[in-house]
Amino acid sequence: MKHLLMRRTALAIVAVVMVLSLAAGRAQPAAAAPGDLVADVLVPEAESVWARGLAPSVAFDGRYLYYLDYAGSVLHRIDVPPAGSATTGTGHVDAPVIGAPSGIMTIAYDAGRDLFWAIGGDGLSVYQLAKNGTATLAFRVDPVDDRPGFQAGPAPTEVKVAYDRADDTLWYAPDATTRVYHYRTAPDLLGSATLVSGSPYFDVNVTAQCGYNQTSGVAVGGADLFISVAGCPYYFEYTKSGTQVAAYAINFAGPQSTQDVECDDLSYGVAVFWIKDGYDGHIRAFEQPRSGACLYGGGPAGAGLPPLGLP
């Protein structure tokens, strides 16, 4: 009888451990900290097609990851990878992009409309991009009137974008420049971009950590914005008026060319940023600084907008 009780006790302990392990299957270890690597996925085409490895775009719709080639004409979709070491993307689905003559450079998911805001390969065309690949021109950015103080970087058409559901606006960040512009999603009477009155743009200042100032990616899904900087092992938090709140180390030992950023508070036990690397074809998830810092799909809806939906 004693041996039988011991056996039952041991089996019960094993069962509890298995249940706890399954429940924590997508969670981070207790030692996780802001900037820690949570997941890593290699886009399936990266080794054979250079444009896909180089492309900066990434978006998350609450269930899948999306990306395009550099100024690409195909919207790619893959499964969210398991937490842990690098894997190759699975569940690959392609949708040809129709309606964007210069291709699509970067995308940001809008959970209210269930579509992507997309920047064309010319850096000036702003589209609403459906998941089936249909692109509808929303407006164009006048390179003079709509970008005050613009100074072109080494990749002037490579523009990153973030959708903000708090006020239904877009944050438009030309690559390797210091200025982030803020546009309404509705065009003016001439079909051009409309700068947001009171907060039309702000300039980043990341010299202390990186030795230079620039943006390489932008994300929003709450009170503040988050900025990535290629070649710099930090990401940065800014208020929407342009005040730097904090810098967070990216705890990853490999080479870094952090590009487009997208928020995900659903896939794992901690909220993460998906960040596309500019050269190696990897999309990596790094832990956010705190729970709720950046919700997926543009964050909580502001007044007059429908509630944030779930996939």
BAFI-3210 file (N, C-alpha, C; in Angstrom, 3 decimals, decimal comma, padded with zeros to 6 digits):
// residues 311
n [1|2|3|4|5|6|7|8|9|10|11|12|13|14|15|16|17|18|19|20|21|22|23|24|25|26|27|28|29|30|31|32|33|34|35|36|37|38|39|40|41|42|43|44|45|46|47|48|49|50|51|52|53|54|55|56|57|58|59|60|61|62|63|64|65|66|67|68|69|70|71|72|73|74|75|76|77|78|79|80|81|82|83|84|85|86|87|88|89|90|91|92|93|94|95|96|97|98|99|100|101|102|103|104|105|106|107|108|109|110|111|112|113|114|115|116|117|118|119|120|121|122|123|124|125|126|127|128|129|130|131|132|133|134|135|136|137|138|139|140|141|142|143|144|145|146|147|148|149|150|151|152|153|154|155|156|157|158|159|160|161|162|163|164|165|166|167|168|169|170|171|172|173|174|175|176|177|178|179|180|181|182|183|184|185|186|187|188|189|190|191|192|193|194|195|196|197|198|199|200|201|202|203|204|205|206|207|208|209|210|211|212|213|214|215|216|217|218|219|220|221|222|223|224|225|226|227|228|229|230|231|232|233|234|235|236|237|238|239|240|241|242|243|244|245|246|247|248|249|250|251|252|253|254|255|256|257|258|259|260|261|262|263|264|265|266|267|268|269|270|271|272|273|274|275|276|277|278|279|280|281|282|283|284|285|286|287|288|289|290|291|292|293|294|295|296|297|298|299|300|301|302|303|304|305|306|307|308|309|310|311]
n.u [000,826|001,922|003,908|002,247|000,887|003,045|003,730|001,421|001,536|003,895|003,150|001,122|002,569|004,142|002,090|001,100|003,352|003,504|001,110|001,545|003,755|002,667|000,821|002,480|003,688|003,990|005,050|007,435|010,595|011,002|013,032|012,997|013,408|012,976|013,704|014,779|015,297|012,590|011,379|012,192|012,217|012,946|012,343|010,800|011,857|014,314|016,960|017,122|016,101|017,191|015,874|013,854|015,144|016,411|014,342|012,464|009,947|007,337|004,387|001,658|-001,312|-002,739|-002,855|-001,236|002,033|003,125|004,800|006,778|008,620|011,463|010,138|008,017|005,850|004,301|002,387|003,375|002,591|003,071|003,064|002,945|005,880|006,949|007,924|011,376|014,368|015,663|013,564|012,441|010,006|006,602|003,517|003,223|001,806|000,983|-000,006|-000,636|000,124|-002,058|-002,593|-000,679|001,642|004,404|005,100|005,141|006,561|006,607|004,463|001,662|-000,514|-004,010|-006,290|-008,960|-010,024|-009,239|-007,080|-004,046|-002,055|-000,049|003,112|004,122|006,550|007,730|007,939|006,178|003,512|000,586|-001,197|-004,224|-004,065|-005,423|-005,829|-005,928|-004,260|-005,063|-004,532|-005,421|-005,228|-004,765|-003,812|-001,353|001,944|003,098|006,274|007,462|005,639|004,394|006,329|007,924|011,137|012,473|015,225|016,955|017,945|020,244|018,552|016,120|013,488|012,678|010,484|009,141|006,193|003,572|000,460|-001,908|-004,389|-005,441|-006,069|-006,627|-004,487|-001,381|002,043|004,906|007,960|010,775|013,502|016,629|016,715|016,122|013,605|010,222|007,117|003,658|000,570|-002,864|-005,314|-007,096|-007,164|-006,307|-008,263|-007,102|-006,131|-003,782|-001,406|-002,274|-000,947|-000,911|-002,399|-000,793|000,854|002,733|005,169|008,192|011,592|014,110|016,464|019,067|021,713|023,333|023,240|023,709|025,515|024,792|022,028|018,956|016,052|014,882|012,729|009,305|006,780|003,520|001,090|-000,279|000,235|002,738|005,392|007,569|010,867|013,159|016,659|018,883|021,785|022,257|022,229|019,841|016,420|013,985|011,869|009,412|007,476|004,418|004,746|007,375|009,351|012,033|011,567|012,806|015,597|016,151|018,032|018,750|018,840|020,633|023,003|023,899|024,608|023,088|020,530|018,217|014,951|011,785|009,091|006,665|003,831|002,931|000,885|-000,286|000,686|002,526|003,645|004,537|004,418|005,546|007,825|007,796|010,513|011,955|014,899|017,334|018,981|019,445|017,152|015,636|012,916|012,422|011,276|011,195|011,130|008,743|008,951|007,123|003,996|001,290|002,419|002,539|000,052|-001,327|-002,234|-002,504|-003,324|-005,390|-008,694|-009,525|-011,773|-014,840|-014,042|-014,333|-014,262|-011,154|-010,636|-010,475|-008,573]
n.v [-001,201|001,215|001,605|001,863|004,251|006,030|005,768|006,782|009,383|010,300|010,119|012,011|014,363|014,487|014,853|017,375|018,961|018,609|019,853|022,486|023,072|022,945|025,012|027,150|027,198|029,173|031,217|033,522|032,903|033,342|035,105|036,936|040,111|043,607|044,050|041,538|038,667|036,950|035,379|034,074|034,191|033,022|034,332|032,416|032,713|033,941|033,059|032,647|034,760|037,894|040,345|039,863|039,122|041,513|043,351|045,703|045,417|044,547|043,200|042,583|040,879|040,027|037,342|036,305|036,854|039,351|040,438|042,073|042,034|044,166|047,166|045,654|043,420|041,416|040,254|038,664|036,024|034,453|031,954|032,844|032,273|029,652|030,428|030,919|029,500|030,234|029,585|028,422|030,153|029,052|027,864|029,398|031,879|033,561|036,705|038,410|041,831|044,309|047,314|049,094|050,714|051,251|049,307|048,002|049,243|049,330|048,299|048,675|047,410|047,959|047,474|048,168|048,641|046,339|046,022|046,970|049,882|051,257|052,081|053,198|052,051|054,317|055,988|058,036|057,537|056,601|053,887|051,987|048,711|045,683|042,352|040,543|041,573|043,777|047,101|050,354|053,672|056,059|058,640|061,038|062,004|065,199|066,037|068,434|070,337|068,710|067,590|069,219|070,573|068,294|066,119|064,228|060,851|058,043|056,203|057,337|056,697|054,716|054,346|054,157|053,171|053,742|052,936|054,753|054,247|055,803|058,353|057,981|058,282|058,536|057,715|058,678|057,782|058,540|056,558|056,433|059,133|062,026|062,977|062,449|062,291|063,301|062,336|062,793|060,252|060,850|062,521|065,861|068,312|068,137|065,645|065,138|064,567|065,330|067,172|066,716|069,035|070,851|068,701|068,075|066,884|065,388|065,395|062,921|062,101|060,379|060,218|059,702|056,926|055,689|057,180|058,588|060,158|058,914|057,422|054,095|052,529|052,570|052,363|052,160|051,843|052,661|054,963|056,038|056,357|054,047|053,602|052,240|051,821|051,335|049,366|050,039|048,888|049,359|050,166|052,836|054,905|057,338|060,234|061,376|063,954|064,194|063,923|062,184|059,266|056,935|054,661|051,383|048,483|046,149|042,855|041,002|039,075|038,888|040,266|043,433|045,050|046,703|047,270|047,916|048,079|046,358|045,973|043,481|042,062|039,689|037,111|035,787|035,087|037,492|040,933|041,909|043,382|043,000|042,954|043,621|042,482|044,193|042,828|040,026|038,503|037,751|037,917|039,169|038,813|040,977|041,642|043,939|047,028|046,998|045,605|046,229|048,439|048,712|047,944|045,606|046,347|049,115|049,966|051,069|052,233|055,581|058,339|058,099|056,078|052,613|049,879|048,204|045,341|041,725|039,014]
n.w [000,000|000,819|-001,149|-003,345|-002,813|-002,897|-005,570|-006,786|-005,854|-007,066|-009,766|-009,782|-009,280|-011,589|-013,455|-012,712|-013,232|-016,011|-016,831|-015,969|-017,557|-020,129|-019,931|-019,736|-022,147|-024,155|-022,810|-021,396|-019,717|-016,135|-015,673|-017,663|-019,334|-020,261|-023,692|-024,076|-026,155|-027,441|-029,441|-032,714|-036,161|-039,397|-042,549|-045,101|-047,706|-047,570|-048,049|-050,747|-052,249|-052,525|-052,112|-050,297|-047,986|-047,453|-047,199|-045,216|-043,937|-041,558|-040,078|-037,806|-037,320|-035,156|-035,338|-037,457|-038,997|-041,296|-044,294|-046,860|-050,004|-050,753|-051,591|-052,614|-054,540|-053,616|-050,961|-048,147|-045,861|-042,728|-040,098|-036,621|-034,818|-032,487|-029,106|-028,298|-029,732|-033,074|-035,883|-039,114|-041,029|-041,062|-042,616|-044,933|-046,992|-049,967|-051,392|-054,276|-054,837|-055,872|-057,531|-056,649|-058,139|-057,687|-055,953|-052,538|-049,606|-046,680|-043,924|-041,654|-039,241|-038,946|-036,646|-036,341|-038,904|-040,083|-041,918|-043,675|-043,295|-045,715|-047,146|-050,270|-052,738|-053,716|-051,603|-051,140|-051,701|-050,023|-048,919|-048,357|-047,619|-048,350|-046,963|-049,001|-050,855|-052,334|-053,080|-052,179|-053,011|-050,537|-049,977|-051,130|-050,233|-050,357|-051,389|-050,647|-049,390|-047,463|-045,906|-043,963|-043,432|-044,236|-044,679|-046,817|-046,302|-046,742|-047,955|-049,402|-050,218|-048,563|-046,290|-043,032|-041,192|-038,799|-037,344|-035,456|-033,259|-031,304|-032,164|-034,798|-036,710|-038,613|-038,206|-039,781|-040,902|-042,470|-043,543|-041,794|-041,130|-039,025|-038,421|-037,569|-039,015|-038,664|-039,641|-040,600|-041,287|-043,253|-046,395|-047,634|-049,502|-051,965|-052,158|-050,843|-048,157|-044,746|-042,250|-038,712|-036,735|-034,207|-033,437|-035,624|-036,290|-034,931|-033,709|-033,341|-030,759|-030,172|-029,598|-027,325|-026,787|-029,270|-030,744|-032,930|-034,654|-035,733|-037,297|-037,756|-037,637|-036,534|-034,035|-032,567|-030,005|-027,856|-025,181|-025,843|-028,352|-030,090|-031,141|-033,455|-034,232|-036,737|-036,457|-033,852|-030,547|-029,052|-028,298|-028,398|-026,404|-026,876|-026,071|-027,629|-028,252|-028,683|-026,692|-025,306|-023,498|-022,512|-022,978|-024,120|-023,763|-026,344|-025,992|-027,536|-029,161|-031,780|-035,132|-035,872|-037,604|-037,008|-038,097|-039,358|-036,972|-035,043|-032,915|-030,484|-028,268|-027,738|-028,475|-026,790|-023,391|-022,523|-023,586|-026,831|-029,236|-032,682|-034,786|-037,812|-039,290|-041,236|-043,020|-042,711|-043,096|-040,911|-038,593|-035,508|-032,132|-029,460|-025,983|-024,667|-022,719|-020,606|-019,545|-021,708|-022,914|-025,677|-027,645|-029,996|-033,444|-033,481|-031,026|-028,183|-028,991|-029,782|-028,987|-030,665|-032,386|-033,341|-030,924|-030,086|-031,893|-031,615|-033,024]
ca.u [000,000|002,821|004,526|001,206|000,678|004,215|003,651|000,370|002,033|004,869|002,416|000,421|003,559|004,470|000,954|001,076|004,464|003,149|000,089|002,193|004,624|001,823|000,219|003,516|004,382|004,310|005,462|008,846|011,127|010,794|014,133|012,887|013,516|012,797|014,762|015,192|014,793|011,531|011,174|013,018|011,783|013,571|011,338|011,130|012,545|015,452|018,227|017,130|015,713|017,830|014,962|013,042|016,007|016,747|013,147|012,322|008,575|006,705|003,129|001,032|-002,757|-003,324|-002,748|-000,144|003,004|003,101|005,958|006,902|009,955|011,832|009,227|007,558|004,535|003,654|002,201|003,666|002,064|003,568|002,600|003,763|006,696|006,985|008,968|012,630|015,408|015,223|012,966|012,027|008,578|005,690|002,194|003,483|000,758|001,299|-001,094|-000,096|-000,343|-002,653|-002,984|000,434|002,616|005,792|005,257|004,901|007,796|006,356|003,052|001,271|-001,866|-005,088|-007,223|-010,331|-010,419|-008,744|-006,253|-002,738|-001,617|001,156|003,873|004,566|007,981|008,230|008,058|005,229|002,154|000,089|-002,293|-004,878|-003,747|-006,223|-005,067|-005,882|-003,285|-005,616|-004,060|-006,232|-004,508|-005,448|-003,334|000,063|002,715|003,820|007,639|007,864|004,680|003,950|007,479|008,750|012,447|012,952|016,578|017,005|018,997|020,793|017,484|015,051|012,143|012,397|009,756|008,449|004,890|002,842|-000,924|-002,250|-005,851|-005,880|-006,666|-006,763|-003,435|-000,213|003,386|005,616|009,363|011,748|014,635|017,931|016,577|015,823|012,277|009,041|005,969|002,394|-000,468|-004,206|-005,562|-007,912|-006,400|-006,911|-009,142|-006,325|-005,649|-002,450|-001,325|-002,635|-000,205|-001,750|-002,201|-000,336|001,945|002,967|006,394|009,190|012,927|014,694|017,780|019,540|023,174|024,016|023,345|024,127|026,554|024,213|020,576|018,154|015,024|014,848|011,416|008,444|005,590|002,682|-000,058|-000,568|000,500|004,015|005,948|008,807|011,736|014,353|017,760|019,753|023,163|022,314|021,608|018,822|015,222|013,737|010,494|009,179|006,106|003,949|005,204|008,781|010,278|012,519|011,214|013,793|016,283|016,163|018,998|018,295|019,749|020,841|024,434|024,231|024,603|021,772|020,099|016,811|014,188|010,384|008,675|005,228|003,494|002,208|000,644|-001,163|001,247|003,371|003,350|004,918|004,221|006,786|007,929|008,382|011,457|012,551|016,293|017,485|019,904|019,577|015,903|014,996|011,981|012,639|010,393|011,889|010,163|008,436|009,406|006,109|002,728|000,403|003,136|002,246|-000,911|-001,326|-003,268|-002,611|-003,628|-006,787|-009,397|-009,882|-013,177|-015,450|-013,572|-014,851|-013,323|-010,121|-011,136|-009,561|-008,603]
ca.v [000,000|002,367|001,796|002,314|005,666|006,754|005,781|007,715|010,732|010,648|010,373|013,284|015,438|014,553|015,434|018,807|019,571|018,648|020,877|023,792|023,276|023,263|026,331|028,171|026,877|030,343|032,275|033,754|032,540|034,359|036,065|037,801|041,540|044,408|043,901|040,148|037,957|036,009|034,460|034,414|033,423|033,343|034,275|031,223|032,991|034,838|032,561|032,543|036,006|038,924|041,439|039,507|039,209|042,914|044,162|046,104|045,464|043,494|043,578|041,510|041,133|039,322|035,897|035,996|037,876|039,728|041,203|042,165|042,287|045,579|047,744|044,415|043,286|040,238|040,287|037,342|035,737|033,241|031,740|033,322|031,133|029,370|031,114|030,184|029,679|030,558|028,586|028,947|030,426|028,018|028,332|030,492|032,199|034,765|037,418|039,445|043,191|044,934|048,702|049,906|050,604|051,273|048,282|048,381|049,190|048,959|048,172|048,702|046,860|048,740|046,453|048,627|048,456|045,017|046,173|047,573|051,129|050,871|053,104|052,713|051,998|055,658|056,705|059,149|057,029|055,936|053,025|050,990|047,436|044,577|041,113|039,825|042,243|044,933|048,379|051,510|054,888|056,910|059,991|061,148|062,974|066,173|066,008|069,749|070,928|067,801|067,118|070,388|070,298|066,968|065,963|062,846|059,954|057,204|055,455|058,330|056,153|053,668|055,037|053,287|053,726|053,167|053,417|055,123|054,225|056,781|059,492|057,602|058,987|057,776|058,232|058,442|057,971|058,223|055,808|057,072|060,571|062,294|063,554|061,589|063,130|062,834|062,656|062,255|059,206|061,443|063,506|067,179|068,378|067,848|064,267|065,099|064,311|066,421|067,128|066,876|070,330|070,756|067,715|067,657|066,080|065,588|064,919|062,007|062,438|059,125|060,272|059,158|055,470|055,195|057,997|059,281|060,296|058,539|056,408|052,989|051,919|053,254|051,602|052,782|051,049|053,122|056,376|056,495|055,776|053,301|053,845|051,411|052,500|050,320|049,387|050,456|047,836|049,911|050,787|054,071|055,297|058,781|060,732|061,789|065,323|064,123|063,845|060,817|058,739|055,952|053,804|050,014|047,651|044,954|041,824|040,045|039,135|038,847|041,545|044,045|046,160|046,755|048,077|048,131|047,591|046,144|045,585|042,225|041,782|038,523|035,818|035,162|035,448|038,890|041,735|041,989|044,092|042,306|043,839|043,007|042,821|044,729|042,114|038,567|037,811|037,342|038,757|038,770|039,383|041,412|042,000|045,348|047,439|046,734|045,137|047,282|049,584|048,832|046,929|045,343|046,946|050,554|050,265|051,346|053,173|056,863|058,736|058,034|054,922|051,342|049,247|047,339|043,981|040,605|038,181]
ca.w [000,000|000,889|-002,472|-004,251|-002,537|-003,402|-007,032|-007,169|-005,576|-008,113|-011,005|-009,638|-009,432|-013,016|-014,159|-012,419|-013,968|-017,428|-017,021|-015,849|-018,724|-021,271|-019,732|-019,923|-023,383|-024,953|-021,893|-021,205|-018,412|-015,101|-015,696|-018,834|-019,056|-021,477|-024,688|-024,249|-027,325|-027,085|-030,560|-033,868|-037,321|-040,680|-043,605|-045,889|-048,971|-047,341|-048,565|-052,204|-052,898|-051,701|-051,784|-049,143|-046,826|-047,230|-047,000|-043,818|-043,441|-040,768|-039,440|-037,038|-037,314|-034,028|-035,575|-038,377|-039,359|-042,706|-044,751|-048,317|-050,530|-050,783|-052,576|-053,205|-055,171|-053,047|-049,515|-047,597|-044,531|-042,080|-038,738|-035,505|-034,406|-031,052|-028,354|-028,227|-030,736|-034,422|-036,755|-040,418|-041,036|-041,548|-043,026|-045,860|-047,963|-050,747|-052,061|-055,166|-054,575|-057,050|-057,326|-056,159|-059,228|-057,221|-054,920|-051,146|-048,823|-045,289|-043,577|-040,248|-039,168|-038,360|-036,182|-036,506|-040,302|-040,493|-043,107|-043,422|-043,890|-046,447|-047,856|-051,566|-052,998|-054,013|-050,341|-051,097|-051,837|-048,817|-049,334|-047,528|-048,250|-047,838|-046,789|-050,282|-051,707|-053,036|-052,546|-052,546|-052,648|-049,555|-050,276|-051,450|-049,455|-051,169|-050,842|-050,156|-048,459|-046,403|-045,127|-043,628|-042,853|-044,620|-045,196|-047,298|-045,870|-047,813|-048,619|-049,263|-050,450|-047,570|-045,220|-042,088|-040,841|-037,672|-037,241|-034,088|-033,109|-030,309|-032,874|-036,202|-037,441|-039,041|-037,959|-041,047|-040,524|-043,521|-043,007|-041,573|-040,923|-037,624|-038,237|-037,702|-039,358|-038,098|-040,615|-040,479|-042,291|-044,314|-047,163|-047,824|-050,671|-053,164|-052,111|-050,240|-046,725|-043,846|-040,998|-037,526|-036,100|-032,826|-033,328|-037,011|-036,381|-033,877|-034,050|-032,367|-030,230|-029,593|-029,682|-026,149|-026,865|-030,579|-031,352|-034,085|-034,555|-036,882|-037,082|-038,710|-037,503|-035,574|-033,651|-031,538|-029,616|-026,510|-024,898|-026,381|-029,569|-029,939|-032,301|-033,622|-034,915|-037,326|-036,001|-032,454|-029,734|-028,166|-028,862|-027,665|-026,147|-026,975|-026,017|-028,945|-028,486|-029,054|-025,565|-025,084|-022,179|-022,059|-023,939|-023,622|-024,455|-027,043|-025,484|-028,617|-029,408|-033,196|-035,861|-035,801|-038,431|-036,631|-039,040|-039,044|-035,659|-034,893|-031,545|-030,291|-026,851|-027,717|-028,862|-025,782|-022,010|-022,359|-024,785|-027,598|-030,514|-033,824|-035,467|-039,007|-039,537|-042,577|-043,904|-042,606|-043,341|-039,665|-037,849|-034,115|-031,117|-028,255|-024,943|-024,421|-021,387|-019,590|-020,095|-022,188|-023,486|-027,104|-028,037|-031,433|-034,272|-033,280|-029,638|-027,810|-029,853|-029,218|-029,060|-031,990|-033,144|-032,794|-029,983|-030,639|-032,052|-031,448|-034,238]
c.u [000,865|003,443|003,506|000,929|001,824|004,155|002,598|000,809|002,995|004,170|001,676|001,354|003,927|003,338|000,878|002,158|004,125|002,117|000,687|003,068|003,805|001,229|001,206|004,241|004,778|004,775|006,971|009,305|010,975|011,852|014,054|012,878|013,292|013,991|015,240|014,557|013,785|011,337|011,939|012,574|012,486|012,508|011,742|011,965|013,901|016,745|018,286|016,799|016,208|016,853|014,122|013,871|016,307|015,548|012,925|010,964|008,205|005,412|002,533|-000,455|-003,473|-003,235|-001,529|000,835|002,940|004,350|005,945|008,366|010,258|011,064|008,545|006,148|003,813|003,588|002,371|003,073|002,668|002,963|003,507|004,567|006,563|008,083|010,224|013,548|014,823|014,659|012,687|010,511|007,759|004,361|002,250|002,359|001,134|000,032|-000,477|-000,708|-000,828|-003,039|-001,907|001,583|004,072|006,060|004,954|006,189|007,546|004,860|002,869|-000,190|-002,801|-006,182|-008,672|-010,849|-010,046|-008,024|-004,930|-002,672|-000,241|001,788|004,377|006,072|008,575|008,390|007,031|003,772|001,762|-001,187|-002,987|-004,726|-004,556|-005,368|-005,022|-004,945|-003,796|-005,204|-004,928|-005,516|-005,348|-005,083|-001,868|000,694|003,423|005,227|008,126|006,916|004,355|005,092|008,382|010,065|013,034|014,376|016,768|018,190|019,483|019,750|016,215|013,639|011,756|011,791|009,036|007,164|004,326|001,451|-001,286|-003,775|-006,352|-006,561|-006,763|-005,776|-002,304|001,061|004,280|007,088|010,291|013,012|015,890|017,854|016,142|014,374|011,183|007,837|004,672|001,257|-001,825|-004,410|-006,414|-007,097|-007,043|-007,733|-008,431|-005,772|-004,261|-002,538|-001,707|-001,864|-001,150|-001,415|-001,812|000,770|002,296|004,207|007,192|010,512|013,466|016,069|018,299|021,064|023,856|024,219|023,972|025,314|026,069|022,706|019,905|017,030|015,171|013,523|010,627|007,226|004,824|001,502|-000,465|-000,199|001,736|004,374|007,234|009,577|012,880|015,390|018,724|021,188|023,340|021,599|020,638|017,563|014,789|012,252|010,395|007,718|005,703|004,250|006,707|009,781|010,725|012,240|012,309|014,451|016,395|017,145|018,301|019,293|019,898|022,274|024,806|024,284|023,192|021,617|018,594|016,067|012,752|010,002|007,159|004,941|002,670|002,092|-000,197|-000,433|001,981|002,952|003,759|004,627|005,555|006,667|008,467|009,262|012,098|013,995|016,470|018,314|019,794|018,263|015,175|013,993|012,048|011,673|011,210|010,865|010,002|008,839|008,411|004,841|001,864|001,100|002,757|001,347|-000,954|-002,395|-003,461|-003,023|-005,087|-007,403|-009,711|-011,360|-013,677|-015,010|-014,127|-013,823|-012,309|-010,650|-010,060|-009,676|-009,537]
c.v [001,258|002,654|002,313|003,803|006,509|006,863|006,792|009,158|011,193|010,961|011,694|014,461|015,616|015,218|016,930|019,536|019,686|019,729|022,262|024,089|023,643|024,648|027,440|028,012|028,083|031,497|032,389|033,237|033,690|035,441|037,043|039,266|042,303|044,276|042,486|039,547|036,893|034,962|034,982|033,549|033,942|033,257|033,193|031,500|033,657|034,367|032,581|033,849|037,163|039,999|041,134|039,506|040,643|043,741|044,480|045,858|044,280|044,059|042,344|041,817|040,455|037,822|035,525|037,164|038,097|040,527|041,221|042,214|043,780|046,240|046,620|044,437|042,030|040,422|038,866|037,217|034,453|033,135|032,453|032,140|030,850|030,191|030,260|030,473|029,806|029,350|029,243|029,066|029,311|028,649|029,441|030,651|033,505|035,366|038,482|040,805|043,797|046,367|049,606|049,811|050,565|050,214|048,844|048,200|048,699|049,008|048,267|048,294|047,792|047,746|046,873|048,384|047,069|045,095|046,810|048,969|050,851|052,069|052,511|052,748|053,332|056,505|057,802|058,713|056,280|055,189|052,392|049,668|046,325|043,316|040,282|040,498|043,447|046,220|049,510|052,764|055,733|058,368|059,925|062,222|063,910|066,303|067,341|070,235|070,046|067,235|068,299|069,976|068,954|067,035|064,501|062,091|059,107|056,383|056,295|057,798|055,074|054,318|054,017|053,975|053,004|053,774|053,609|055,216|055,222|057,975|059,251|058,378|058,035|058,501|057,743|058,787|057,579|057,610|056,665|058,590|060,777|062,696|062,518|062,497|062,460|063,299|062,113|061,182|059,730|062,497|064,883|067,166|068,055|066,423|064,117|064,854|065,558|066,252|067,383|068,199|070,137|069,755|067,199|066,784|066,254|064,994|064,018|062,511|061,219|059,056|059,561|057,651|054,982|055,946|058,733|059,313|059,849|057,614|055,331|052,243|052,657|052,384|052,376|051,866|051,394|054,577|056,905|055,793|055,030|053,345|052,838|052,190|051,437|050,491|049,778|049,423|048,362|050,186|051,879|054,336|056,817|059,092|061,171|063,249|065,370|064,108|062,400|060,409|057,836|055,286|052,419|049,186|046,482|043,856|040,692|040,185|039,216|040,216|042,114|045,149|046,290|047,735|048,243|047,445|047,441|045,576|044,306|041,976|040,521|037,179|035,076|035,603|036,850|039,626|041,935|043,004|043,114|043,310|043,072|043,455|043,220|043,890|040,595|037,805|037,351|038,394|038,279|039,498|039,701|041,919|043,511|045,732|047,150|046,258|046,323|048,473|049,801|047,674|046,783|046,174|048,427|050,957|050,557|052,398|054,456|057,155|058,688|056,879|053,648|050,712|048,395|045,918|042,955|039,711|036,985]
c.w [000,000|-000,463|-003,483|-004,063|-003,075|-004,925|-007,497|-006,945|-006,659|-009,426|-010,951|-009,821|-010,893|-013,789|-013,949|-013,201|-015,445|-017,699|-016,958|-017,048|-019,944|-021,145|-019,990|-021,245|-024,193|-024,072|-021,851|-019,842|-017,425|-015,141|-016,855|-018,430|-020,344|-022,421|-024,891|-025,500|-026,878|-028,173|-031,767|-035,036|-038,572|-041,759|-044,603|-047,122|-048,789|-047,991|-050,090|-052,917|-052,040|-051,256|-050,554|-047,873|-046,443|-046,803|-045,522|-043,188|-042,556|-040,185|-038,788|-036,904|-036,154|-034,152|-036,413|-038,474|-040,870|-043,034|-046,272|-048,703|-050,415|-051,930|-053,357|-053,745|-054,702|-051,525|-048,994|-046,195|-044,006|-040,683|-037,742|-034,977|-032,913|-030,384|-028,351|-029,392|-032,140|-035,159|-038,100|-040,436|-041,647|-041,958|-044,047|-046,882|-048,648|-051,340|-052,955|-054,848|-055,894|-056,709|-056,779|-057,169|-058,777|-056,167|-053,541|-050,357|-047,399|-044,998|-042,069|-040,168|-038,404|-037,962|-036,349|-037,906|-040,824|-041,840|-042,699|-044,022|-044,477|-047,135|-049,159|-051,719|-053,375|-052,754|-050,149|-051,185|-050,567|-049,193|-048,129|-048,267|-047,585|-047,751|-048,067|-051,281|-052,458|-052,339|-053,089|-052,086|-051,695|-049,774|-050,673|-050,568|-050,425|-050,595|-050,303|-049,064|-047,262|-045,560|-044,772|-042,962|-043,232|-045,165|-045,549|-046,722|-047,027|-048,553|-048,568|-049,491|-049,437|-046,325|-044,345|-041,624|-039,620|-037,645|-035,776|-033,960|-032,072|-030,969|-034,370|-037,071|-037,800|-038,646|-039,097|-040,810|-041,670|-042,914|-042,893|-041,574|-039,470|-037,381|-038,496|-037,908|-038,898|-039,005|-040,179|-041,547|-043,447|-045,058|-047,131|-049,119|-051,974|-053,175|-051,537|-048,742|-045,933|-042,544|-039,828|-036,850|-034,634|-032,607|-034,712|-037,195|-035,095|-034,347|-032,945|-031,934|-029,484|-029,547|-028,529|-026,248|-028,171|-031,174|-032,586|-033,888|-035,840|-036,426|-038,147|-038,659|-036,445|-035,299|-032,597|-031,270|-028,204|-026,376|-025,598|-027,685|-029,247|-031,251|-032,297|-034,416|-035,428|-036,832|-034,553|-031,589|-028,681|-028,978|-027,897|-027,534|-026,133|-026,679|-027,420|-029,246|-028,738|-027,926|-025,370|-023,642|-021,647|-023,256|-023,319|-024,446|-025,136|-026,721|-026,492|-029,103|-030,884|-033,835|-035,919|-036,833|-038,219|-037,526|-038,532|-037,727|-035,638|-033,509|-031,511|-028,788|-026,674|-027,796|-027,754|-024,376|-021,651|-023,662|-025,483|-028,727|-031,544|-034,565|-036,619|-039,129|-040,990|-043,522|-043,849|-042,787|-042,092|-039,190|-036,407|-033,184|-029,869|-027,245|-024,812|-022,994|-020,274|-020,294|-020,509|-022,795|-024,937|-027,523|-029,559|-032,134|-034,120|-031,886|-029,377|-028,719|-029,110|-029,385|-030,499|-032,850|-032,538|-031,868|-030,723|-030,703|-031,783|-032,676|-034,067]
res [m|k|h|l|l|m|r|r|t|a|l|a|i|v|a|v|v|m|v|l|s|l|a|a|g|r|a|q|p|a|a|a|a|p|g|d|l|v|a|d|v|l|v|p|e|a|e|s|v|w|a|r|g|l|a|p|s|v|a|f|d|g|r|y|l|y|y|l|d|y|a|g|s|v|l|h|r|i|d|v|p|p|a|g|s|a|t|t|g|t|g|h|v|d|a|p|v|i|g|a|p|s|g|i|m|t|i|a|y|d|a|g|r|d|l|f|w|a|i|g|g|d|g|l|s|v|y|q|l|a|k|n|g|t|a|t|l|a|f|r|v|d|p|v|d|d|r|p|g|f|q|a|g|p|a|p|t|e|v|k|v|a|y|d|r|a|d|d|t|l|w|y|a|p|d|a|t|t|r|v|y|h|y|r|t|a|p|d|l|l|g|s|a|t|l|v|s|g|s|p|y|f|d|v|n|v|t|a|q|c|g|y|n|q|t|s|g|v|a|v|g|g|a|d|l|f|i|s|v|a|g|c|p|y|y|f|e|y|t|k|s|g|t|q|v|a|a|y|a|i|n|f|a|g|p|q|s|t|q|d|v|e|c|d|d|l|s|y|g|v|a|v|f|w|i|k|d|g|y|d|g|h|i|r|a|f|e|q|p|r|s|g|a|c|l|y|g|g|g|p|a|g|a|g|l|p|p|l|g|l|p]
***
